[in-house]
Amino acid sequence: MQIIGLFVGKMAFKGLRLLGRTGSALPGRVVEKLNPQFLPQMLAQLPQGVIVVSGTNGKTTTTKLITKLLESQGLRVLTNPTGSNFVRGIISAVVDNASWKGHLDYDIAVFEQDEAHAVHFAHVVKPRGVVVLNIMRDQMDRFGEIDTTLKLLQKLASAATEFVVLNANDERVDTIE
């Protein structure tokens, strides 16, 4: 089923690109429906695991910084450069970067993740590390109260298997244990 999902996802990318589209979410959505286990099975190939970056602001910049730092150390880093930071966007990034035989030629992944979707992602793939940036009011219309976002990020942080990096300058993030 893994190869079938990968094939369908890659064909979705080809079709979208023929139409002049990037396809940062649709291929992942299709693959997720075909094979809900696609993501954990594929990411299990990465010897250094997965790092998730989340928070209300700064995810893209921080993800790029971490990626460049790891690459400067000789690691091959899989990431989601399109900014499609829901789980389906991560699946699309994996489909796009996997070989047709299902091989990921990477050492580690660094994924920017939306606060709510990061919790879902962490249920499916246990991240090695989590970086929690901040909780700002400017985007609270997506999830309601700041306390709701704090609880989501606490759940994400507790899912890390090896390390958590917290922004101690954010008084809310500083309360995460």
Chimera marker file (.cmm) of the C-alpha trace (Angstrom):
<marker_set name="trace">
<marker id="1" x="0.000" y="0.000" z="0.000" r="1" g="1" b="0" radius="0.5"/>
<marker id="2" x="2.990" y="2.288" z="0.654" r="1" g="1" b="0" radius="0.5"/>
<marker id="3" x="4.145" y="2.232" z="-2.974" r="1" g="1" b="0" radius="0.5"/>
<marker id="4" x="0.595" y="2.719" z="-4.261" r="1" g="1" b="0" radius="0.5"/>
<marker id="5" x="0.132" y="5.811" z="-2.088" r="1" g="1" b="0" radius="0.5"/>
<marker id="6" x="3.513" y="7.162" z="-3.171" r="1" g="1" b="0" radius="0.5"/>
<marker id="7" x="2.717" y="6.551" z="-6.850" r="1" g="1" b="0" radius="0.5"/>
<marker id="8" x="-0.674" y="8.271" z="-6.610" r="1" g="1" b="0" radius="0.5"/>
<marker id="9" x="0.880" y="11.187" z="-4.712" r="1" g="1" b="0" radius="0.5"/>
<marker id="10" x="3.651" y="11.623" z="-7.273" r="1" g="1" b="0" radius="0.5"/>
<marker id="11" x="1.117" y="11.478" z="-10.108" r="1" g="1" b="0" radius="0.5"/>
<marker id="12" x="-0.964" y="14.137" z="-8.338" r="1" g="1" b="0" radius="0.5"/>
<marker id="13" x="2.162" y="16.327" z="-8.216" r="1" g="1" b="0" radius="0.5"/>
<marker id="14" x="2.791" y="15.767" z="-11.927" r="1" g="1" b="0" radius="0.5"/>
<marker id="15" x="-0.792" y="16.689" z="-12.793" r="1" g="1" b="0" radius="0.5"/>
<marker id="16" x="-0.751" y="19.808" z="-10.639" r="1" g="1" b="0" radius="0.5"/>
<marker id="17" x="2.578" y="20.939" z="-12.086" r="1" g="1" b="0" radius="0.5"/>
<marker id="18" x="1.252" y="20.492" z="-15.610" r="1" g="1" b="0" radius="0.5"/>
<marker id="19" x="-1.502" y="22.909" z="-14.569" r="1" g="1" b="0" radius="0.5"/>
<marker id="20" x="1.071" y="25.357" z="-13.191" r="1" g="1" b="0" radius="0.5"/>
<marker id="21" x="0.289" y="24.605" z="-9.540" r="1" g="1" b="0" radius="0.5"/>
<marker id="22" x="2.719" y="23.746" z="-6.739" r="1" g="1" b="0" radius="0.5"/>
<marker id="23" x="0.643" y="21.087" z="-5.008" r="1" g="1" b="0" radius="0.5"/>
<marker id="24" x="1.779" y="21.697" z="-1.460" r="1" g="1" b="0" radius="0.5"/>
<marker id="25" x="-1.273" y="20.065" z="0.165" r="1" g="1" b="0" radius="0.5"/>
<marker id="26" x="-3.428" y="18.087" z="-2.292" r="1" g="1" b="0" radius="0.5"/>
<marker id="27" x="-1.007" y="15.191" z="-2.937" r="1" g="1" b="0" radius="0.5"/>
<marker id="28" x="-0.596" y="14.740" z="0.817" r="1" g="1" b="0" radius="0.5"/>
<marker id="29" x="-4.337" y="14.756" z="1.388" r="1" g="1" b="0" radius="0.5"/>
<marker id="30" x="-4.822" y="12.070" z="-1.272" r="1" g="1" b="0" radius="0.5"/>
<marker id="31" x="-2.011" y="9.901" z="0.108" r="1" g="1" b="0" radius="0.5"/>
<marker id="32" x="-3.288" y="10.285" z="3.693" r="1" g="1" b="0" radius="0.5"/>
<marker id="33" x="-6.715" y="9.007" z="2.600" r="1" g="1" b="0" radius="0.5"/>
<marker id="34" x="-5.194" y="6.048" z="0.754" r="1" g="1" b="0" radius="0.5"/>
<marker id="35" x="-2.761" y="5.070" z="3.493" r="1" g="1" b="0" radius="0.5"/>
<marker id="36" x="-3.040" y="6.672" z="6.961" r="1" g="1" b="0" radius="0.5"/>
<marker id="37" x="0.238" y="4.951" z="7.944" r="1" g="1" b="0" radius="0.5"/>
<marker id="38" x="2.206" y="6.462" z="5.054" r="1" g="1" b="0" radius="0.5"/>
<marker id="39" x="3.859" y="9.231" z="7.067" r="1" g="1" b="0" radius="0.5"/>
<marker id="40" x="5.151" y="7.225" z="10.036" r="1" g="1" b="0" radius="0.5"/>
<marker id="41" x="6.354" y="4.445" z="7.738" r="1" g="1" b="0" radius="0.5"/>
<marker id="42" x="8.260" y="6.828" z="5.486" r="1" g="1" b="0" radius="0.5"/>
<marker id="43" x="9.754" y="8.967" z="8.262" r="1" g="1" b="0" radius="0.5"/>
<marker id="44" x="10.947" y="5.851" z="10.096" r="1" g="1" b="0" radius="0.5"/>
<marker id="45" x="13.728" y="5.754" z="7.468" r="1" g="1" b="0" radius="0.5"/>
<marker id="46" x="15.381" y="8.870" z="8.908" r="1" g="1" b="0" radius="0.5"/>
<marker id="47" x="18.244" y="7.827" z="11.226" r="1" g="1" b="0" radius="0.5"/>
<marker id="48" x="18.225" y="11.154" z="13.112" r="1" g="1" b="0" radius="0.5"/>
<marker id="49" x="14.429" y="11.399" z="13.419" r="1" g="1" b="0" radius="0.5"/>
<marker id="50" x="12.199" y="14.458" z="13.192" r="1" g="1" b="0" radius="0.5"/>
<marker id="51" x="12.277" y="17.921" z="14.760" r="1" g="1" b="0" radius="0.5"/>
<marker id="52" x="9.043" y="19.934" z="14.883" r="1" g="1" b="0" radius="0.5"/>
<marker id="53" x="9.017" y="23.743" z="15.055" r="1" g="1" b="0" radius="0.5"/>
<marker id="54" x="5.781" y="25.340" z="16.227" r="1" g="1" b="0" radius="0.5"/>
<marker id="55" x="4.382" y="28.544" z="17.683" r="1" g="1" b="0" radius="0.5"/>
<marker id="56" x="2.253" y="31.403" z="16.458" r="1" g="1" b="0" radius="0.5"/>
<marker id="57" x="5.062" y="33.397" z="14.798" r="1" g="1" b="0" radius="0.5"/>
<marker id="58" x="8.519" y="32.695" z="13.385" r="1" g="1" b="0" radius="0.5"/>
<marker id="59" x="8.082" y="29.061" z="12.343" r="1" g="1" b="0" radius="0.5"/>
<marker id="60" x="9.297" y="29.468" z="8.772" r="1" g="1" b="0" radius="0.5"/>
<marker id="61" x="12.385" y="31.495" z="9.676" r="1" g="1" b="0" radius="0.5"/>
<marker id="62" x="13.332" y="29.221" z="12.580" r="1" g="1" b="0" radius="0.5"/>
<marker id="63" x="12.834" y="26.084" z="10.481" r="1" g="1" b="0" radius="0.5"/>
<marker id="64" x="15.109" y="27.509" z="7.783" r="1" g="1" b="0" radius="0.5"/>
<marker id="65" x="17.753" y="28.464" z="10.372" r="1" g="1" b="0" radius="0.5"/>
<marker id="66" x="17.756" y="25.001" z="11.959" r="1" g="1" b="0" radius="0.5"/>
<marker id="67" x="17.850" y="23.380" z="8.525" r="1" g="1" b="0" radius="0.5"/>
<marker id="68" x="20.858" y="25.460" z="7.446" r="1" g="1" b="0" radius="0.5"/>
<marker id="69" x="22.675" y="24.753" z="10.729" r="1" g="1" b="0" radius="0.5"/>
<marker id="70" x="22.160" y="21.007" z="10.365" r="1" g="1" b="0" radius="0.5"/>
<marker id="71" x="23.180" y="21.087" z="6.703" r="1" g="1" b="0" radius="0.5"/>
<marker id="72" x="26.355" y="22.967" z="7.650" r="1" g="1" b="0" radius="0.5"/>
<marker id="73" x="27.197" y="19.946" z="9.801" r="1" g="1" b="0" radius="0.5"/>
<marker id="74" x="26.910" y="17.645" z="6.787" r="1" g="1" b="0" radius="0.5"/>
<marker id="75" x="23.406" y="16.338" z="7.444" r="1" g="1" b="0" radius="0.5"/>
<marker id="76" x="20.889" y="15.843" z="4.651" r="1" g="1" b="0" radius="0.5"/>
<marker id="77" x="17.738" y="17.607" z="5.910" r="1" g="1" b="0" radius="0.5"/>
<marker id="78" x="14.189" y="17.002" z="4.728" r="1" g="1" b="0" radius="0.5"/>
<marker id="79" x="11.919" y="19.990" z="5.333" r="1" g="1" b="0" radius="0.5"/>
<marker id="80" x="8.686" y="21.605" z="4.154" r="1" g="1" b="0" radius="0.5"/>
<marker id="81" x="9.929" y="24.761" z="2.415" r="1" g="1" b="0" radius="0.5"/>
<marker id="82" x="6.537" y="25.663" z="0.933" r="1" g="1" b="0" radius="0.5"/>
<marker id="83" x="5.189" y="26.606" z="4.365" r="1" g="1" b="0" radius="0.5"/>
<marker id="84" x="2.365" y="24.085" z="4.040" r="1" g="1" b="0" radius="0.5"/>
<marker id="85" x="2.440" y="23.304" z="7.748" r="1" g="1" b="0" radius="0.5"/>
<marker id="86" x="-0.549" y="20.999" z="8.203" r="1" g="1" b="0" radius="0.5"/>
<marker id="87" x="0.025" y="17.216" z="8.268" r="1" g="1" b="0" radius="0.5"/>
<marker id="88" x="-1.045" y="16.898" z="4.622" r="1" g="1" b="0" radius="0.5"/>
<marker id="89" x="1.642" y="19.445" z="3.704" r="1" g="1" b="0" radius="0.5"/>
<marker id="90" x="4.268" y="17.313" z="5.431" r="1" g="1" b="0" radius="0.5"/>
<marker id="91" x="3.038" y="14.239" z="3.563" r="1" g="1" b="0" radius="0.5"/>
<marker id="92" x="3.291" y="16.205" z="0.303" r="1" g="1" b="0" radius="0.5"/>
<marker id="93" x="6.886" y="17.165" z="1.136" r="1" g="1" b="0" radius="0.5"/>
<marker id="94" x="7.717" y="13.512" z="1.827" r="1" g="1" b="0" radius="0.5"/>
<marker id="95" x="6.061" y="12.342" z="-1.410" r="1" g="1" b="0" radius="0.5"/>
<marker id="96" x="7.842" y="15.016" z="-3.435" r="1" g="1" b="0" radius="0.5"/>
<marker id="97" x="11.267" y="14.161" z="-1.971" r="1" g="1" b="0" radius="0.5"/>
<marker id="98" x="10.995" y="10.369" z="-1.909" r="1" g="1" b="0" radius="0.5"/>
<marker id="99" x="12.294" y="8.236" z="-4.742" r="1" g="1" b="0" radius="0.5"/>
<marker id="100" x="9.745" y="6.337" z="-6.825" r="1" g="1" b="0" radius="0.5"/>
<marker id="101" x="10.776" y="3.238" z="-4.856" r="1" g="1" b="0" radius="0.5"/>
<marker id="102" x="9.912" y="4.920" z="-1.550" r="1" g="1" b="0" radius="0.5"/>
<marker id="103" x="13.408" y="5.806" z="-0.337" r="1" g="1" b="0" radius="0.5"/>
<marker id="104" x="14.128" y="9.050" z="1.522" r="1" g="1" b="0" radius="0.5"/>
<marker id="105" x="17.775" y="10.009" z="1.100" r="1" g="1" b="0" radius="0.5"/>
<marker id="106" x="17.886" y="12.201" z="4.227" r="1" g="1" b="0" radius="0.5"/>
<marker id="107" x="19.338" y="11.979" z="7.724" r="1" g="1" b="0" radius="0.5"/>
<marker id="108" x="16.834" y="14.118" z="9.612" r="1" g="1" b="0" radius="0.5"/>
<marker id="109" x="13.645" y="16.129" z="9.050" r="1" g="1" b="0" radius="0.5"/>
<marker id="110" x="12.842" y="19.608" z="10.345" r="1" g="1" b="0" radius="0.5"/>
<marker id="111" x="9.177" y="20.464" z="9.884" r="1" g="1" b="0" radius="0.5"/>
<marker id="112" x="7.354" y="23.692" z="10.519" r="1" g="1" b="0" radius="0.5"/>
<marker id="113" x="3.987" y="22.772" z="11.996" r="1" g="1" b="0" radius="0.5"/>
<marker id="114" x="0.824" y="24.703" z="12.747" r="1" g="1" b="0" radius="0.5"/>
<marker id="115" x="0.091" y="24.569" z="16.482" r="1" g="1" b="0" radius="0.5"/>
<marker id="116" x="-3.047" y="22.410" z="16.278" r="1" g="1" b="0" radius="0.5"/>
<marker id="117" x="-1.822" y="20.194" z="13.462" r="1" g="1" b="0" radius="0.5"/>
<marker id="118" x="1.486" y="19.609" z="15.249" r="1" g="1" b="0" radius="0.5"/>
<marker id="119" x="-0.396" y="17.782" z="18.002" r="1" g="1" b="0" radius="0.5"/>
<marker id="120" x="-1.998" y="15.482" z="15.417" r="1" g="1" b="0" radius="0.5"/>
<marker id="121" x="1.394" y="14.998" z="13.741" r="1" g="1" b="0" radius="0.5"/>
<marker id="122" x="2.987" y="14.069" z="17.085" r="1" g="1" b="0" radius="0.5"/>
<marker id="123" x="0.359" y="11.338" z="17.580" r="1" g="1" b="0" radius="0.5"/>
<marker id="124" x="1.322" y="9.850" z="14.235" r="1" g="1" b="0" radius="0.5"/>
<marker id="125" x="5.091" y="10.470" z="14.313" r="1" g="1" b="0" radius="0.5"/>
<marker id="126" x="6.910" y="10.847" z="17.621" r="1" g="1" b="0" radius="0.5"/>
<marker id="127" x="9.253" y="13.789" z="17.136" r="1" g="1" b="0" radius="0.5"/>
<marker id="128" x="12.787" y="13.494" z="18.434" r="1" g="1" b="0" radius="0.5"/>
<marker id="129" x="12.723" y="17.171" z="19.272" r="1" g="1" b="0" radius="0.5"/>
<marker id="130" x="10.274" y="20.038" z="19.559" r="1" g="1" b="0" radius="0.5"/>
<marker id="131" x="11.020" y="23.760" z="19.317" r="1" g="1" b="0" radius="0.5"/>
<marker id="132" x="8.250" y="25.953" z="20.789" r="1" g="1" b="0" radius="0.5"/>
<marker id="133" x="8.596" y="29.574" z="19.748" r="1" g="1" b="0" radius="0.5"/>
<marker id="134" x="5.838" y="31.775" z="21.140" r="1" g="1" b="0" radius="0.5"/>
<marker id="135" x="2.143" y="32.340" z="21.728" r="1" g="1" b="0" radius="0.5"/>
<marker id="136" x="0.999" y="35.679" z="20.347" r="1" g="1" b="0" radius="0.5"/>
<marker id="137" x="-2.516" y="37.099" z="20.316" r="1" g="1" b="0" radius="0.5"/>
<marker id="138" x="-2.381" y="38.201" z="16.676" r="1" g="1" b="0" radius="0.5"/>
<marker id="139" x="-3.397" y="34.786" z="15.355" r="1" g="1" b="0" radius="0.5"/>
<marker id="140" x="-5.722" y="33.592" z="18.069" r="1" g="1" b="0" radius="0.5"/>
<marker id="141" x="-8.777" y="33.780" z="15.830" r="1" g="1" b="0" radius="0.5"/>
<marker id="142" x="-7.803" y="30.331" z="14.499" r="1" g="1" b="0" radius="0.5"/>
<marker id="143" x="-8.009" y="28.465" z="17.805" r="1" g="1" b="0" radius="0.5"/>
<marker id="144" x="-9.718" y="30.810" z="20.229" r="1" g="1" b="0" radius="0.5"/>
<marker id="145" x="-8.080" y="31.722" z="23.476" r="1" g="1" b="0" radius="0.5"/>
<marker id="146" x="-4.368" y="31.890" z="24.121" r="1" g="1" b="0" radius="0.5"/>
<marker id="147" x="-4.828" y="29.218" z="26.787" r="1" g="1" b="0" radius="0.5"/>
<marker id="148" x="-6.061" y="26.801" z="24.101" r="1" g="1" b="0" radius="0.5"/>
<marker id="149" x="-2.915" y="27.369" z="22.060" r="1" g="1" b="0" radius="0.5"/>
<marker id="150" x="-0.764" y="26.951" z="25.162" r="1" g="1" b="0" radius="0.5"/>
<marker id="151" x="-2.406" y="23.574" z="25.864" r="1" g="1" b="0" radius="0.5"/>
<marker id="152" x="-1.784" y="22.475" z="22.265" r="1" g="1" b="0" radius="0.5"/>
<marker id="153" x="1.884" y="23.408" z="22.498" r="1" g="1" b="0" radius="0.5"/>
<marker id="154" x="2.185" y="21.669" z="25.886" r="1" g="1" b="0" radius="0.5"/>
<marker id="155" x="0.846" y="18.473" z="24.279" r="1" g="1" b="0" radius="0.5"/>
<marker id="156" x="3.324" y="18.836" z="21.445" r="1" g="1" b="0" radius="0.5"/>
<marker id="157" x="6.250" y="19.404" z="23.816" r="1" g="1" b="0" radius="0.5"/>
<marker id="158" x="5.303" y="16.328" z="25.853" r="1" g="1" b="0" radius="0.5"/>
<marker id="159" x="5.442" y="14.214" z="22.687" r="1" g="1" b="0" radius="0.5"/>
<marker id="160" x="9.166" y="14.831" z="22.118" r="1" g="1" b="0" radius="0.5"/>
<marker id="161" x="11.235" y="11.708" z="22.661" r="1" g="1" b="0" radius="0.5"/>
<marker id="162" x="14.591" y="13.401" z="23.213" r="1" g="1" b="0" radius="0.5"/>
<marker id="163" x="14.556" y="17.188" z="23.651" r="1" g="1" b="0" radius="0.5"/>
<marker id="164" x="12.413" y="20.318" z="23.820" r="1" g="1" b="0" radius="0.5"/>
<marker id="165" x="13.591" y="23.876" z="23.178" r="1" g="1" b="0" radius="0.5"/>
<marker id="166" x="11.382" y="26.576" z="24.703" r="1" g="1" b="0" radius="0.5"/>
<marker id="167" x="11.424" y="30.315" z="24.159" r="1" g="1" b="0" radius="0.5"/>
<marker id="168" x="11.881" y="31.442" z="27.764" r="1" g="1" b="0" radius="0.5"/>
<marker id="169" x="11.291" y="35.050" z="26.703" r="1" g="1" b="0" radius="0.5"/>
<marker id="170" x="7.624" y="34.249" z="26.135" r="1" g="1" b="0" radius="0.5"/>
<marker id="171" x="5.975" y="34.142" z="29.555" r="1" g="1" b="0" radius="0.5"/>
<marker id="172" x="3.374" y="31.605" z="28.406" r="1" g="1" b="0" radius="0.5"/>
<marker id="173" x="5.866" y="29.290" z="26.735" r="1" g="1" b="0" radius="0.5"/>
<marker id="174" x="8.061" y="29.502" z="29.830" r="1" g="1" b="0" radius="0.5"/>
<marker id="175" x="5.321" y="27.680" z="31.785" r="1" g="1" b="0" radius="0.5"/>
<marker id="176" x="5.520" y="24.552" z="29.593" r="1" g="1" b="0" radius="0.5"/>
<marker id="177" x="7.046" y="21.626" z="31.453" r="1" g="1" b="0" radius="0.5"/>
<link id1="1" id2="2" r="1" g="1" b="0" radius="0.2"/>
<link id1="2" id2="3" r="1" g="1" b="0" radius="0.2"/>
<link id1="3" id2="4" r="1" g="1" b="0" radius="0.2"/>
<link id1="4" id2="5" r="1" g="1" b="0" radius="0.2"/>
<link id1="5" id2="6" r="1" g="1" b="0" radius="0.2"/>
<link id1="6" id2="7" r="1" g="1" b="0" radius="0.2"/>
<link id1="7" id2="8" r="1" g="1" b="0" radius="0.2"/>
<link id1="8" id2="9" r="1" g="1" b="0" radius="0.2"/>
<link id1="9" id2="10" r="1" g="1" b="0" radius="0.2"/>
<link id1="10" id2="11" r="1" g="1" b="0" radius="0.2"/>
<link id1="11" id2="12" r="1" g="1" b="0" radius="0.2"/>
<link id1="12" id2="13" r="1" g="1" b="0" radius="0.2"/>
<link id1="13" id2="14" r="1" g="1" b="0" radius="0.2"/>
<link id1="14" id2="15" r="1" g="1" b="0" radius="0.2"/>
<link id1="15" id2="16" r="1" g="1" b="0" radius="0.2"/>
<link id1="16" id2="17" r="1" g="1" b="0" radius="0.2"/>
<link id1="17" id2="18" r="1" g="1" b="0" radius="0.2"/>
<link id1="18" id2="19" r="1" g="1" b="0" radius="0.2"/>
<link id1="19" id2="20" r="1" g="1" b="0" radius="0.2"/>
<link id1="20" id2="21" r="1" g="1" b="0" radius="0.2"/>
<link id1="21" id2="22" r="1" g="1" b="0" radius="0.2"/>
<link id1="22" id2="23" r="1" g="1" b="0" radius="0.2"/>
<link id1="23" id2="24" r="1" g="1" b="0" radius="0.2"/>
<link id1="24" id2="25" r="1" g="1" b="0" radius="0.2"/>
<link id1="25" id2="26" r="1" g="1" b="0" radius="0.2"/>
<link id1="26" id2="27" r="1" g="1" b="0" radius="0.2"/>
<link id1="27" id2="28" r="1" g="1" b="0" radius="0.2"/>
<link id1="28" id2="29" r="1" g="1" b="0" radius="0.2"/>
<link id1="29" id2="30" r="1" g="1" b="0" radius="0.2"/>
<link id1="30" id2="31" r="1" g="1" b="0" radius="0.2"/>
<link id1="31" id2="32" r="1" g="1" b="0" radius="0.2"/>
<link id1="32" id2="33" r="1" g="1" b="0" radius="0.2"/>
<link id1="33" id2="34" r="1" g="1" b="0" radius="0.2"/>
<link id1="34" id2="35" r="1" g="1" b="0" radius="0.2"/>
<link id1="35" id2="36" r="1" g="1" b="0" radius="0.2"/>
<link id1="36" id2="37" r="1" g="1" b="0" radius="0.2"/>
<link id1="37" id2="38" r="1" g="1" b="0" radius="0.2"/>
<link id1="38" id2="39" r="1" g="1" b="0" radius="0.2"/>
<link id1="39" id2="40" r="1" g="1" b="0" radius="0.2"/>
<link id1="40" id2="41" r="1" g="1" b="0" radius="0.2"/>
<link id1="41" id2="42" r="1" g="1" b="0" radius="0.2"/>
<link id1="42" id2="43" r="1" g="1" b="0" radius="0.2"/>
<link id1="43" id2="44" r="1" g="1" b="0" radius="0.2"/>
<link id1="44" id2="45" r="1" g="1" b="0" radius="0.2"/>
<link id1="45" id2="46" r="1" g="1" b="0" radius="0.2"/>
<link id1="46" id2="47" r="1" g="1" b="0" radius="0.2"/>
<link id1="47" id2="48" r="1" g="1" b="0" radius="0.2"/>
<link id1="48" id2="49" r="1" g="1" b="0" radius="0.2"/>
<link id1="49" id2="50" r="1" g="1" b="0" radius="0.2"/>
<link id1="50" id2="51" r="1" g="1" b="0" radius="0.2"/>
<link id1="51" id2="52" r="1" g="1" b="0" radius="0.2"/>
<link id1="52" id2="53" r="1" g="1" b="0" radius="0.2"/>
<link id1="53" id2="54" r="1" g="1" b="0" radius="0.2"/>
<link id1="54" id2="55" r="1" g="1" b="0" radius="0.2"/>
<link id1="55" id2="56" r="1" g="1" b="0" radius="0.2"/>
<link id1="56" id2="57" r="1" g="1" b="0" radius="0.2"/>
<link id1="57" id2="58" r="1" g="1" b="0" radius="0.2"/>
<link id1="58" id2="59" r="1" g="1" b="0" radius="0.2"/>
<link id1="59" id2="60" r="1" g="1" b="0" radius="0.2"/>
<link id1="60" id2="61" r="1" g="1" b="0" radius="0.2"/>
<link id1="61" id2="62" r="1" g="1" b="0" radius="0.2"/>
<link id1="62" id2="63" r="1" g="1" b="0" radius="0.2"/>
<link id1="63" id2="64" r="1" g="1" b="0" radius="0.2"/>
<link id1="64" id2="65" r="1" g="1" b="0" radius="0.2"/>
<link id1="65" id2="66" r="1" g="1" b="0" radius="0.2"/>
<link id1="66" id2="67" r="1" g="1" b="0" radius="0.2"/>
<link id1="67" id2="68" r="1" g="1" b="0" radius="0.2"/>
<link id1="68" id2="69" r="1" g="1" b="0" radius="0.2"/>
<link id1="69" id2="70" r="1" g="1" b="0" radius="0.2"/>
<link id1="70" id2="71" r="1" g="1" b="0" radius="0.2"/>
<link id1="71" id2="72" r="1" g="1" b="0" radius="0.2"/>
<link id1="72" id2="73" r="1" g="1" b="0" radius="0.2"/>
<link id1="73" id2="74" r="1" g="1" b="0" radius="0.2"/>
<link id1="74" id2="75" r="1" g="1" b="0" radius="0.2"/>
<link id1="75" id2="76" r="1" g="1" b="0" radius="0.2"/>
<link id1="76" id2="77" r="1" g="1" b="0" radius="0.2"/>
<link id1="77" id2="78" r="1" g="1" b="0" radius="0.2"/>
<link id1="78" id2="79" r="1" g="1" b="0" radius="0.2"/>
<link id1="79" id2="80" r="1" g="1" b="0" radius="0.2"/>
<link id1="80" id2="81" r="1" g="1" b="0" radius="0.2"/>
<link id1="81" id2="82" r="1" g="1" b="0" radius="0.2"/>
<link id1="82" id2="83" r="1" g="1" b="0" radius="0.2"/>
<link id1="83" id2="84" r="1" g="1" b="0" radius="0.2"/>
<link id1="84" id2="85" r="1" g="1" b="0" radius="0.2"/>
<link id1="85" id2="86" r="1" g="1" b="0" radius="0.2"/>
<link id1="86" id2="87" r="1" g="1" b="0" radius="0.2"/>
<link id1="87" id2="88" r="1" g="1" b="0" radius="0.2"/>
<link id1="88" id2="89" r="1" g="1" b="0" radius="0.2"/>
<link id1="89" id2="90" r="1" g="1" b="0" radius="0.2"/>
<link id1="90" id2="91" r="1" g="1" b="0" radius="0.2"/>
<link id1="91" id2="92" r="1" g="1" b="0" radius="0.2"/>
<link id1="92" id2="93" r="1" g="1" b="0" radius="0.2"/>
<link id1="93" id2="94" r="1" g="1" b="0" radius="0.2"/>
<link id1="94" id2="95" r="1" g="1" b="0" radius="0.2"/>
<link id1="95" id2="96" r="1" g="1" b="0" radius="0.2"/>
<link id1="96" id2="97" r="1" g="1" b="0" radius="0.2"/>
<link id1="97" id2="98" r="1" g="1" b="0" radius="0.2"/>
<link id1="98" id2="99" r="1" g="1" b="0" radius="0.2"/>
<link id1="99" id2="100" r="1" g="1" b="0" radius="0.2"/>
<link id1="100" id2="101" r="1" g="1" b="0" radius="0.2"/>
<link id1="101" id2="102" r="1" g="1" b="0" radius="0.2"/>
<link id1="102" id2="103" r="1" g="1" b="0" radius="0.2"/>
<link id1="103" id2="104" r="1" g="1" b="0" radius="0.2"/>
<link id1="104" id2="105" r="1" g="1" b="0" radius="0.2"/>
<link id1="105" id2="106" r="1" g="1" b="0" radius="0.2"/>
<link id1="106" id2="107" r="1" g="1" b="0" radius="0.2"/>
<link id1="107" id2="108" r="1" g="1" b="0" radius="0.2"/>
<link id1="108" id2="109" r="1" g="1" b="0" radius="0.2"/>
<link id1="109" id2="110" r="1" g="1" b="0" radius="0.2"/>
<link id1="110" id2="111" r="1" g="1" b="0" radius="0.2"/>
<link id1="111" id2="112" r="1" g="1" b="0" radius="0.2"/>
<link id1="112" id2="113" r="1" g="1" b="0" radius="0.2"/>
<link id1="113" id2="114" r="1" g="1" b="0" radius="0.2"/>
<link id1="114" id2="115" r="1" g="1" b="0" radius="0.2"/>
<link id1="115" id2="116" r="1" g="1" b="0" radius="0.2"/>
<link id1="116" id2="117" r="1" g="1" b="0" radius="0.2"/>
<link id1="117" id2="118" r="1" g="1" b="0" radius="0.2"/>
<link id1="118" id2="119" r="1" g="1" b="0" radius="0.2"/>
<link id1="119" id2="120" r="1" g="1" b="0" radius="0.2"/>
<link id1="120" id2="121" r="1" g="1" b="0" radius="0.2"/>
<link id1="121" id2="122" r="1" g="1" b="0" radius="0.2"/>
<link id1="122" id2="123" r="1" g="1" b="0" radius="0.2"/>
<link id1="123" id2="124" r="1" g="1" b="0" radius="0.2"/>
<link id1="124" id2="125" r="1" g="1" b="0" radius="0.2"/>
<link id1="125" id2="126" r="1" g="1" b="0" radius="0.2"/>
<link id1="126" id2="127" r="1" g="1" b="0" radius="0.2"/>
<link id1="127" id2="128" r="1" g="1" b="0" radius="0.2"/>
<link id1="128" id2="129" r="1" g="1" b="0" radius="0.2"/>
<link id1="129" id2="130" r="1" g="1" b="0" radius="0.2"/>
<link id1="130" id2="131" r="1" g="1" b="0" radius="0.2"/>
<link id1="131" id2="132" r="1" g="1" b="0" radius="0.2"/>
<link id1="132" id2="133" r="1" g="1" b="0" radius="0.2"/>
<link id1="133" id2="134" r="1" g="1" b="0" radius="0.2"/>
<link id1="134" id2="135" r="1" g="1" b="0" radius="0.2"/>
<link id1="135" id2="136" r="1" g="1" b="0" radius="0.2"/>
<link id1="136" id2="137" r="1" g="1" b="0" radius="0.2"/>
<link id1="137" id2="138" r="1" g="1" b="0" radius="0.2"/>
<link id1="138" id2="139" r="1" g="1" b="0" radius="0.2"/>
<link id1="139" id2="140" r="1" g="1" b="0" radius="0.2"/>
<link id1="140" id2="141" r="1" g="1" b="0" radius="0.2"/>
<link id1="141" id2="142" r="1" g="1" b="0" radius="0.2"/>
<link id1="142" id2="143" r="1" g="1" b="0" radius="0.2"/>
<link id1="143" id2="144" r="1" g="1" b="0" radius="0.2"/>
<link id1="144" id2="145" r="1" g="1" b="0" radius="0.2"/>
<link id1="145" id2="146" r="1" g="1" b="0" radius="0.2"/>
<link id1="146" id2="147" r="1" g="1" b="0" radius="0.2"/>
<link id1="147" id2="148" r="1" g="1" b="0" radius="0.2"/>
<link id1="148" id2="149" r="1" g="1" b="0" radius="0.2"/>
<link id1="149" id2="150" r="1" g="1" b="0" radius="0.2"/>
<link id1="150" id2="151" r="1" g="1" b="0" radius="0.2"/>
<link id1="151" id2="152" r="1" g="1" b="0" radius="0.2"/>
<link id1="152" id2="153" r="1" g="1" b="0" radius="0.2"/>
<link id1="153" id2="154" r="1" g="1" b="0" radius="0.2"/>
<link id1="154" id2="155" r="1" g="1" b="0" radius="0.2"/>
<link id1="155" id2="156" r="1" g="1" b="0" radius="0.2"/>
<link id1="156" id2="157" r="1" g="1" b="0" radius="0.2"/>
<link id1="157" id2="158" r="1" g="1" b="0" radius="0.2"/>
<link id1="158" id2="159" r="1" g="1" b="0" radius="0.2"/>
<link id1="159" id2="160" r="1" g="1" b="0" radius="0.2"/>
<link id1="160" id2="161" r="1" g="1" b="0" radius="0.2"/>
<link id1="161" id2="162" r="1" g="1" b="0" radius="0.2"/>
<link id1="162" id2="163" r="1" g="1" b="0" radius="0.2"/>
<link id1="163" id2="164" r="1" g="1" b="0" radius="0.2"/>
<link id1="164" id2="165" r="1" g="1" b="0" radius="0.2"/>
<link id1="165" id2="166" r="1" g="1" b="0" radius="0.2"/>
<link id1="166" id2="167" r="1" g="1" b="0" radius="0.2"/>
<link id1="167" id2="168" r="1" g="1" b="0" radius="0.2"/>
<link id1="168" id2="169" r="1" g="1" b="0" radius="0.2"/>
<link id1="169" id2="170" r="1" g="1" b="0" radius="0.2"/>
<link id1="170" id2="171" r="1" g="1" b="0" radius="0.2"/>
<link id1="171" id2="172" r="1" g="1" b="0" radius="0.2"/>
<link id1="172" id2="173" r="1" g="1" b="0" radius="0.2"/>
<link id1="173" id2="174" r="1" g="1" b="0" radius="0.2"/>
<link id1="174" id2="175" r="1" g="1" b="0" radius="0.2"/>
<link id1="175" id2="176" r="1" g="1" b="0" radius="0.2"/>
<link id1="176" id2="177" r="1" g="1" b="0" radius="0.2"/>
</marker_set>
